[in-house]
Amino acid sequence: MLAGFCGFLFFYGLASFGLIGADEPRYAQVAREMFARHDWITPTLGGKPWLEKPALYYWQAMIAYAVFGVSDWAARLPSPVDATLMVAAIYLFLRRFCSGFELDGALIAASAAGVIGFARAASTDMPLAATFTIALLAWFAWQESSRKLYLAFFYIFLGLGALAKGPIAPFLATAIIVVFSLAMRDLRLLWRTLWIPGILLFCAVVVPWYVAVQIRNPEFFRVFILEHNFARFGTNLYRHKEPFWYYLPAVLLGVLPWTIFIVAALVEYTRAWWSGGRKLSSEDALSAFLIIWLIIPVVFFSISQSKLPGYILPALPAATLLLAVYLRERVDVRPGLLQNFLHSALAALTIVPALMVGYIVLEHRLPWGRAAEVSFALAAVLFVGIAIVLRQYGLRMLRTVTLLPVLLTVAIGMGRGAPVVDATISLRPVWIEAGRFENKPLPLAIFLLPREMEFGLHFYSNQNLGRYELGEIPEGEHVVVALEGLQARLARRAEGRRVIYLGNFAAQHLDYYWVAAK
């Protein structure tokens, strides 16, 4: 059952639309270039070192390319595989420490909106979240059981987390463990955690690549550590400025549709400890650990001057695990009227954007009229059904009635939204259309395209693109992709060479031109 849910939520429709945004095609192309060179050390983009991220995602994508060939869906494959491994680890952990609710907890984690979204993206966020989650689960299992095997797993997966996105994995893990040890008033945990064989395992995982890439690329420390870690955290160097409270709504949206009960669990456990003013008992340990795990990344990244939604992904599994613990203690409880109303409404309303996703992508707003009426009517039916079942049978049915709209949302959203996203956001159809104008393979250049379009065309064409506005004009004949209506400006840039208008890609407001050789 769990495998089927993960297969549908994470893998279904991976190839239904092309790579989108700037990150997906960029990471996919870096992996392709490493794969083509059989180089497992230096990430490159356009043949030049690209040292923004460590190599774990690239290695996974290279393996996918070797098995399935180079494609956009193969580039996405590492994330759903990692998400599935994370959910499996959550299931095994709960079976040991929250027996009876292991399936509920695993399904709740798998169906959180943030997990589903990033499990379908070619990026480094899910590899980090998965390895970080497995590492922390292994650490807690060790401190409960004292089995060194769990501590070994902790160090191994923490090392993989450092290979996924850098020093943020060991830093956050250290902060969480220190705060938890203080909350438990057991500082010996810190010294016991510093296990020499485990540290050696961590070094064995991490050090070879970091040393090798530094030797080959002396600028690595400056680019990756100083710029893409310290400068990214302390400044708005990469223009991702958001308000301090940005991650509060990000987390609430990331755990949809479970938000209401996760908030209830967080409030209840925190209030009980705060009013008790006592040392946490061993029974409180798991919920305390999960709350600390949830809060530390939110606080840390809220302080950061650079904010992106994916940064908070490693905190989401803690929230879903906390809900599993909360439900296990209240399996026969019926939710209050307000709780029932809010959860039923939130779960049911997820179907609305799925039904209207095509319109939302095209118009960037919800439509009014017949389509909206039908969508909200279906949501109302779901709302009534969920509310009645929860009122009648209590929280033992929460998983069942909440997963139904999640499955419907993914199925409808992919079916109705994927073709629109592919046509209007992905550069895959743009490249396919460009190929129809060529009698033979020609170099490709671009003129005044946004960077996400540049990266997308770079991946699908698998060639370095000349930028006309920067004077990077191919010597021979070539095809140019430009924003609509720029033929006169393009002709001036072409310095007297013959320019022929080939056609238009209306969905993305792009024109194609053929430019003669110099």
C-alpha positions as semicolon CSV with decimal commas, in nm:
position;residue;x (nm);y (nm);z (nm)
1;M;0,000;0,000;0,000
2;L;0,271;0,247;0,099
3;A;0,474;0,164;-0,213
4;G;0,167;0,225;-0,429
5;F;0,102;0,563;-0,270
6;C;0,465;0,670;-0,312
7;G;0,463;0,548;-0,670
8;F;0,158;0,757;-0,751
9;L;0,238;1,069;-0,549
10;F;0,605;1,091;-0,649
11;F;0,651;0,914;-0,985
12;Y;0,322;0,949;-1,172
13;G;0,355;1,188;-1,467
14;L;0,724;1,275;-1,420
15;A;0,762;1,308;-1,797
16;S;0,428;1,483;-1,859
17;F;0,585;1,828;-1,870
18;G;0,936;1,951;-1,931
19;L;1,184;2,098;-1,687
20;I;1,074;2,435;-1,552
21;G;1,232;2,732;-1,379
22;A;1,606;2,799;-1,370
23;D;1,719;2,527;-1,131
24;E;1,572;2,213;-1,288
25;P;1,732;2,245;-1,635
26;R;2,054;2,384;-1,489
27;Y;2,106;2,091;-1,249
28;A;2,001;1,844;-1,518
29;Q;2,255;1,989;-1,763
30;V;2,536;1,988;-1,506
31;A;2,472;1,617;-1,447
32;R;2,463;1,555;-1,822
33;E;2,800;1,722;-1,877
34;M;2,957;1,525;-1,592
35;F;2,803;1,207;-1,737
36;A;2,935;1,282;-2,086
37;R;3,288;1,338;-1,950
38;H;3,271;1,045;-1,706
39;D;3,376;1,299;-1,443
40;W;3,248;1,235;-1,089
41;I;3,433;1,527;-0,931
42;T;3,388;1,864;-1,102
43;P;3,036;1,987;-1,183
44;T;3,037;2,198;-1,499
45;L;2,783;2,405;-1,689
46;G;2,865;2,503;-2,043
47;G;3,204;2,341;-1,994
48;K;3,297;2,572;-1,704
49;P;3,312;2,468;-1,336
50;W;2,976;2,515;-1,163
51;L;3,056;2,494;-0,793
52;E;2,734;2,616;-0,629
53;K;2,631;2,274;-0,495
54;P;2,800;1,947;-0,395
55;A;2,778;1,638;-0,611
56;L;2,519;1,398;-0,460
57;Y;2,228;1,500;-0,684
58;Y;2,455;1,501;-0,991
59;W;2,579;1,151;-0,911
60;Q;2,223;1,024;-0,875
61;A;2,118;1,186;-1,202
62;M;2,422;1,044;-1,379
63;I;2,320;0,694;-1,266
64;A;1,967;0,760;-1,392
65;Y;2,108;0,877;-1,728
66;A;2,323;0,565;-1,751
67;V;2,024;0,337;-1,690
68;F;1,743;0,520;-1,873
69;G;1,920;0,760;-2,106
70;V;1,940;1,138;-2,082
71;S;1,594;1,291;-2,047
72;D;1,406;1,539;-1,834
73;W;1,221;1,270;-1,639
74;A;1,548;1,086;-1,571
75;A;1,689;1,413;-1,435
76;R;1,394;1,426;-1,194
77;L;1,430;1,064;-1,086
78;P;1,667;1,117;-0,789
79;S;1,408;1,322;-0,599
80;P;1,119;1,071;-0,602
81;V;1,361;0,788;-0,522
82;D;1,498;0,984;-0,226
83;A;1,149;1,079;-0,111
84;T;1,045;0,713;-0,120
85;L;1,349;0,613;0,087
86;M;1,265;0,888;0,336
87;V;0,905;0,768;0,371
88;A;1,024;0,408;0,413
89;A;1,262;0,520;0,689
90;I;0,976;0,705;0,862
91;Y;0,763;0,390;0,844
92;L;1,037;0,174;0,999
93;F;1,111;0,433;1,266
94;L;0,746;0,465;1,369
95;R;0,702;0,089;1,374
96;R;0,975;0,081;1,639
97;F;0,888;0,394;1,841
98;C;0,520;0,465;1,763
99;S;0,384;0,119;1,700
100;G;0,042;0,097;1,543
101;F;0,066;0,429;1,359
102;E;0,362;0,360;1,133
103;L;0,146;0,347;0,819
104;D;-0,045;0,661;0,915
105;G;0,274;0,854;0,982
106;A;0,442;0,741;0,662
107;L;0,138;0,829;0,450
108;I;0,101;1,167;0,620
109;A;0,466;1,244;0,542
110;A;0,431;1,127;0,182
111;S;0,116;1,332;0,120
112;A;0,234;1,668;0,256
113;A;0,221;1,927;-0,023
114;G;0,584;2,031;0,014
115;V;0,708;1,673;0,001
116;I;0,502;1,592;-0,310
117;G;0,614;1,909;-0,484
118;F;0,987;1,874;-0,423
119;A;0,975;1,497;-0,481
120;R;0,891;1,580;-0,843
121;A;1,168;1,835;-0,902
122;A;1,519;1,795;-1,040
123;S;1,689;1,973;-0,752
124;T;1,911;1,924;-0,448
125;D;1,634;1,994;-0,195
126;M;1,484;1,646;-0,168
127;P;1,823;1,469;-0,152
128;L;1,910;1,693;0,144
129;A;1,571;1,649;0,315
130;A;1,580;1,270;0,276
131;T;1,935;1,217;0,399
132;F;1,888;1,468;0,683
133;T;1,563;1,301;0,793
134;I;1,712;0,951;0,790
135;A;2,015;1,079;0,985
136;L;1,804;1,237;1,261
137;L;1,574;0,935;1,287
138;A;1,883;0,714;1,323
139;W;2,023;0,943;1,594
140;F;1,702;0,934;1,797
141;A;1,682;0,556;1,755
142;W;2,037;0,533;1,891
143;Q;1,972;0,753;2,195
144;E;1,666;0,543;2,278
145;S;1,824;0,202;2,222
146;S;2,202;0,266;2,258
147;R;2,261;0,049;1,948
148;K;2,578;0,169;1,775
149;L;2,445;0,060;1,436
150;Y;2,193;0,345;1,450
151;L;2,468;0,592;1,538
152;A;2,670;0,465;1,242
153;F;2,372;0,528;1,014
154;F;2,342;0,876;1,162
155;Y;2,697;0,968;1,062
156;I;2,673;0,805;0,719
157;F;2,353;0,985;0,621
158;L;2,473;1,310;0,775
159;G;2,771;1,278;0,544
160;L;2,539;1,222;0,248
161;G;2,349;1,533;0,357
162;A;2,676;1,728;0,341
163;L;2,725;1,591;-0,011
164;A;2,369;1,691;-0,101
165;K;2,388;2,059;-0,009
166;G;2,692;2,129;0,205
167;P;2,764;2,211;0,569
168;I;2,402;2,304;0,644
169;A;2,322;1,937;0,719
170;P;2,577;1,883;1,000
171;F;2,518;2,236;1,131
172;L;2,140;2,194;1,170
173;A;2,177;1,842;1,309
174;T;2,424;1,969;1,570
175;A;2,193;2,254;1,670
176;I;1,894;2,020;1,706
177;I;2,088;1,766;1,913
178;V;2,235;2,035;2,141
179;V;1,895;2,194;2,209
180;F;1,736;1,852;2,265
181;S;2,011;1,754;2,511
182;L;1,954;2,079;2,701
183;A;1,578;2,018;2,705
184;M;1,633;1,667;2,841
185;R;1,894;1,801;3,088
186;D;2,132;1,533;2,971
187;L;2,452;1,688;2,835
188;R;2,614;1,347;2,834
189;L;2,422;1,286;2,512
190;L;2,653;1,531;2,338
191;W;2,967;1,349;2,446
192;R;2,817;1,009;2,369
193;T;2,724;1,132;2,022
194;L;3,087;1,221;1,950
195;W;3,169;0,862;1,861
196;I;3,509;0,832;1,694
197;P;3,417;0,547;1,454
198;G;3,109;0,748;1,350
199;I;3,315;1,059;1,287
200;L;3,549;0,851;1,074
201;L;3,250;0,719;0,877
202;F;3,132;1,076;0,821
203;C;3,477;1,176;0,699
204;A;3,497;0,870;0,474
205;V;3,173;0,978;0,305
206;V;3,247;1,349;0,279
207;V;3,619;1,415;0,263
208;P;3,718;1,236;-0,063
209;W;3,496;1,448;-0,287
210;Y;3,556;1,776;-0,105
211;V;3,933;1,730;-0,120
212;A;3,928;1,614;-0,483
213;V;3,713;1,903;-0,604
214;Q;3,926;2,156;-0,413
215;I;4,246;2,019;-0,567
216;R;4,102;2,035;-0,917
217;N;3,931;2,370;-0,861
218;P;4,122;2,597;-0,621
219;E;3,834;2,848;-0,629
220;F;3,593;2,591;-0,481
221;F;3,629;2,706;-0,119
222;R;3,565;3,068;-0,210
223;V;3,275;2,999;-0,445
224;F;3,094;2,729;-0,249
225;I;3,175;2,795;0,117
226;L;3,223;3,171;0,125
227;E;2,976;3,281;-0,144
228;H;2,707;3,014;-0,160
229;N;2,692;2,947;0,213
230;F;2,813;3,241;0,423
231;A;2,733;3,522;0,177
232;R;2,401;3,363;0,082
233;F;2,304;3,347;0,451
234;G;2,429;3,690;0,557
235;T;2,344;3,902;0,253
236;N;2,092;3,931;-0,029
237;L;2,366;3,859;-0,282
238;Y;2,141;3,629;-0,489
239;R;1,829;3,846;-0,466
240;H;1,608;3,613;-0,264
241;K;1,501;3,872;-0,008
242;E;1,183;3,788;0,183
243;P;1,035;3,913;0,514
244;F;1,143;3,758;0,844
245;W;0,812;3,571;0,884
246;Y;0,835;3,415;0,535
247;Y;0,881;3,057;0,659
248;L;0,578;3,054;0,888
249;P;0,328;3,047;0,599
250;A;0,577;2,839;0,398
251;V;0,564;2,561;0,660
252;L;0,185;2,586;0,697
253;L;0,145;2,550;0,321
254;G;0,413;2,282;0,300
255;V;0,226;2,046;0,534
256;L;-0,112;2,086;0,364
257;P;-0,366;1,928;0,403
258;W;-0,257;1,828;0,756
259;T;-0,193;2,184;0,875
260;I;-0,476;2,219;1,130
261;F;-0,392;1,906;1,327
262;I;-0,016;1,967;1,307
263;V;-0,071;2,313;1,458
264;A;-0,294;2,156;1,724
265;A;-0,026;1,900;1,810
266;L;0,246;2,166;1,826
267;V;0,039;2,393;2,051
268;E;-0,073;2,118;2,285
269;Y;0,269;1,962;2,344
270;T;0,442;2,297;2,380
271;R;0,182;2,428;2,623
272;A;0,200;2,112;2,835
273;W;0,577;2,137;2,874
274;W;0,573;2,512;2,929
275;S;0,313;2,495;3,204
276;G;0,470;2,186;3,360
277;G;0,807;2,352;3,418
278;R;0,972;2,015;3,463
279;K;1,239;1,797;3,313
280;L;1,111;1,616;3,007
281;S;1,037;1,250;3,068
282;S;1,139;0,970;2,837
283;E;0,776;0,954;2,721
284;D;0,802;1,319;2,616
285;A;1,134;1,268;2,439
286;L;1,006;1,191;2,090
287;S;0,756;1,477;2,069
288;A;1,018;1,715;2,217
289;F;1,275;1,602;1,962
290;L;1,031;1,652;1,674
291;I;0,929;2,001;1,787
292;I;1,293;2,106;1,821
293;W;1,364;1,954;1,479
294;L;1,075;2,155;1,334
295;I;1,158;2,487;1,501
296;I;1,538;2,506;1,461
297;P;1,542;2,515;1,076
298;V;1,252;2,764;1,071
299;V;1,432;3,000;1,309
300;F;1,768;2,958;1,137
301;F;1,644;3,023;0,785
302;S;1,420;3,306;0,904
303;I;1,737;3,488;1,015
304;S;1,895;3,428;0,675
305;Q;1,892;3,721;0,432
306;S;1,829;3,480;0,143
307;K;1,508;3,279;0,148
308;L;1,368;3,017;-0,088
309;P;1,083;2,768;-0,022
310;G;1,306;2,460;-0,057
311;Y;1,530;2,564;0,231
312;I;1,263;2,465;0,484
313;L;1,194;2,120;0,336
314;P;1,409;1,930;0,595
315;A;1,174;2,056;0,871
316;L;0,852;1,919;0,717
317;P;0,906;1,550;0,806
318;A;0,931;1,651;1,173
319;A;0,589;1,816;1,152
320;T;0,427;1,509;0,995
321;L;0,591;1,276;1,248
322;L;0,464;1,496;1,530
323;L;0,112;1,453;1,396
324;A;0,155;1,073;1,394
325;V;0,253;1,081;1,763
326;Y;-0,041;1,311;1,839
327;L;-0,292;1,085;1,661
328;R;-0,162;0,770;1,829
329;E;-0,250;0,917;2,167
330;R;-0,596;1,027;2,049
331;V;-0,705;0,749;1,818
332;D;-1,058;0,736;1,963
333;V;-1,102;1,112;2,009
334;R;-1,350;1,309;1,802
335;P;-1,218;1,648;1,692
336;G;-1,389;1,963;1,815
337;L;-1,634;2,141;1,587
338;L;-1,391;2,417;1,491
339;Q;-1,105;2,174;1,434
340;N;-1,328;1,951;1,226
341;F;-1,459;2,243;1,021
342;L;-1,117;2,392;0,948
343;H;-0,950;2,062;0,858
344;S;-1,239;1,946;0,640
345;A;-1,247;2,281;0,459
346;L;-0,871;2,290;0,405
347;A;-0,852;1,932;0,282
348;A;-1,150;1,973;0,049
349;L;-1,037;2,305;-0,097
350;T;-0,713;2,153;-0,229
351;I;-0,922;2,014;-0,514
352;V;-1,016;2,363;-0,638
353;P;-0,678;2,477;-0,776
354;A;-0,628;2,129;-0,925
355;L;-0,951;2,159;-1,123
356;M;-0,863;2,508;-1,243
357;V;-0,486;2,472;-1,273
358;G;-0,482;2,537;-1,646
359;Y;-0,659;2,869;-1,606
360;I;-0,444;2,965;-1,307
361;V;-0,122;2,899;-1,500
362;L;-0,242;3,104;-1,796
363;E;-0,414;3,391;-1,616
364;H;-0,245;3,382;-1,272
365;R;-0,577;3,401;-1,091
366;L;-0,883;3,192;-1,010
367;P;-1,159;3,208;-1,271
368;W;-1,518;3,303;-1,204
369;G;-1,820;3,154;-1,370
370;R;-1,926;2,798;-1,443
371;A;-1,583;2,641;-1,389
372;A;-1,549;2,798;-1,044
373;E;-1,901;2,695;-0,947
374;V;-1,838;2,331;-1,038
375;S;-1,502;2,328;-0,859
376;F;-1,635;2,476;-0,537
377;A;-1,941;2,251;-0,552
378;L;-1,719;1,942;-0,565
379;A;-1,510;2,085;-0,280
380;A;-1,830;2,137;-0,079
381;V;-1,929;1,772;-0,128
382;L;-1,587;1,661;-0,010
383;F;-1,605;1,899;0,285
384;V;-1,938;1,759;0,403
385;G;-1,819;1,401;0,362
386;I;-1,493;1,455;0,553
387;A;-1,666;1,647;0,832
388;I;-1,937;1,384;0,880
389;V;-1,690;1,093;0,887
390;L;-1,461;1,266;1,138
391;R;-1,754;1,361;1,357
392;Q;-1,892;1,009;1,349
393;Y;-1,576;0,797;1,374
394;G;-1,314;1,035;1,518
395;L;-0,946;1,068;1,438
396;R;-0,901;0,699;1,354
397;M;-1,047;0,793;1,012
398;L;-0,839;1,108;0,962
399;R;-0,588;0,938;0,736
400;T;-0,849;0,783;0,508
401;V;-1,069;1,087;0,455
402;T;-0,775;1,324;0,409
403;L;-0,584;1,112;0,159
404;L;-0,882;1,101;-0,078
405;P;-0,866;1,471;-0,176
406;V;-0,485;1,446;-0,193
407;L;-0,505;1,165;-0,447
408;L;-0,774;1,349;-0,644
409;T;-0,570;1,669;-0,640
410;V;-0,259;1,500;-0,778
411;A;-0,452;1,301;-1,041
412;I;-0,658;1,597;-1,162
413;G;-0,375;1,846;-1,132
414;M;-0,140;1,635;-1,341
415;G;-0,407;1,546;-1,595
416;R;-0,536;1,901;-1,647
417;G;-0,231;2,106;-1,558
418;A;0,065;1,921;-1,707
419;P;-0,013;2,000;-2,074
420;V;-0,062;2,368;-1,994
421;V;0,256;2,388;-1,786
422;D;0,448;2,213;-2,063
423;A;0,323;2,451;-2,329
424;T;0,354;2,776;-2,134
425;I;0,646;2,733;-1,892
426;S;0,869;2,448;-2,008
427;L;1,118;2,505;-2,290
428;R;1,074;2,150;-2,420
429;P;0,804;2,237;-2,678
430;V;0,997;2,552;-2,774
431;W;1,297;2,337;-2,866
432;I;1,081;2,082;-3,048
433;E;0,923;2,362;-3,251
434;A;1,264;2,511;-3,331
435;G;1,373;2,177;-3,474
436;R;1,091;2,188;-3,728
437;F;1,242;2,494;-3,894
438;E;1,581;2,330;-3,957
439;N;1,678;2,112;-4,251
440;K;2,003;2,034;-4,069
441;P;2,125;2,081;-3,711
442;L;2,218;2,444;-3,653
443;P;2,366;2,636;-3,361
444;L;2,113;2,809;-3,141
445;A;2,133;3,164;-3,008
446;I;1,896;3,368;-2,794
447;F;1,802;3,733;-2,769
448;L;1,674;3,895;-2,447
449;L;1,535;3,574;-2,298
450;P;1,501;3,537;-1,919
451;R;1,758;3,313;-1,752
452;E;1,510;3,029;-1,687
453;M;1,446;3,014;-2,062
454;E;1,818;3,018;-2,131
455;F;1,881;2,726;-1,896
456;G;1,585;2,535;-2,038
457;L;1,703;2,572;-2,397
458;H;2,057;2,490;-2,288
459;F;1,941;2,153;-2,157
460;Y;1,707;2,060;-2,442
461;S;1,947;2,170;-2,716
462;N;2,255;2,044;-2,528
463;Q;2,463;2,327;-2,670
464;N;2,606;2,651;-2,541
465;L;2,383;2,938;-2,643
466;G;2,513;3,266;-2,777
467;R;2,342;3,570;-2,626
468;Y;2,290;3,839;-2,890
469;E;2,263;4,120;-2,637
470;L;2,612;4,029;-2,511
471;G;2,759;4,017;-2,861
472;E;2,785;3,636;-2,855
473;I;2,681;3,582;-3,219
474;P;2,775;3,255;-3,396
475;E;2,992;3,293;-3,706
476;G;2,795;3,049;-3,920
477;E;2,426;3,027;-3,997
478;H;2,213;2,968;-3,692
479;V;1,865;2,991;-3,538
480;V;1,773;3,262;-3,288
481;V;1,496;3,238;-3,029
482;A;1,383;3,583;-2,915
483;L;1,097;3,754;-2,742
484;E;0,816;3,860;-2,974
485;G;0,849;4,170;-3,187
486;L;1,225;4,215;-3,181
487;Q;1,308;4,150;-3,548
488;A;1,433;4,504;-3,617
489;R;1,658;4,506;-3,311
490;L;1,781;4,157;-3,393
491;A;1,868;4,260;-3,749
492;R;2,075;4,552;-3,619
493;R;2,261;4,316;-3,387
494;A;2,324;4,073;-3,675
495;E;2,544;4,338;-3,844
496;G;2,402;4,324;-4,195
497;R;2,359;3,948;-4,214
498;R;2,038;3,816;-4,367
499;V;1,766;3,754;-4,106
500;I;1,453;3,554;-4,193
501;Y;1,152;3,526;-3,965
502;L;1,064;3,157;-3,926
503;G;0,762;3,153;-3,700
504;N;0,616;3,213;-3,359
505;F;0,557;3,010;-3,042
506;A;0,249;3,192;-2,918
507;A;0,213;3,011;-2,584
508;Q;0,536;3,170;-2,459
509;H;0,545;3,481;-2,682
510;L;0,862;3,379;-2,865
511;D;0,978;3,425;-3,224
512;Y;1,218;3,213;-3,430
513;Y;1,466;3,355;-3,682
514;W;1,721;3,215;-3,923
515;V;2,043;3,418;-3,952
516;A;2,284;3,368;-4,241
517;A;2,654;3,297;-4,202
518;K;2,889;3,591;-4,171
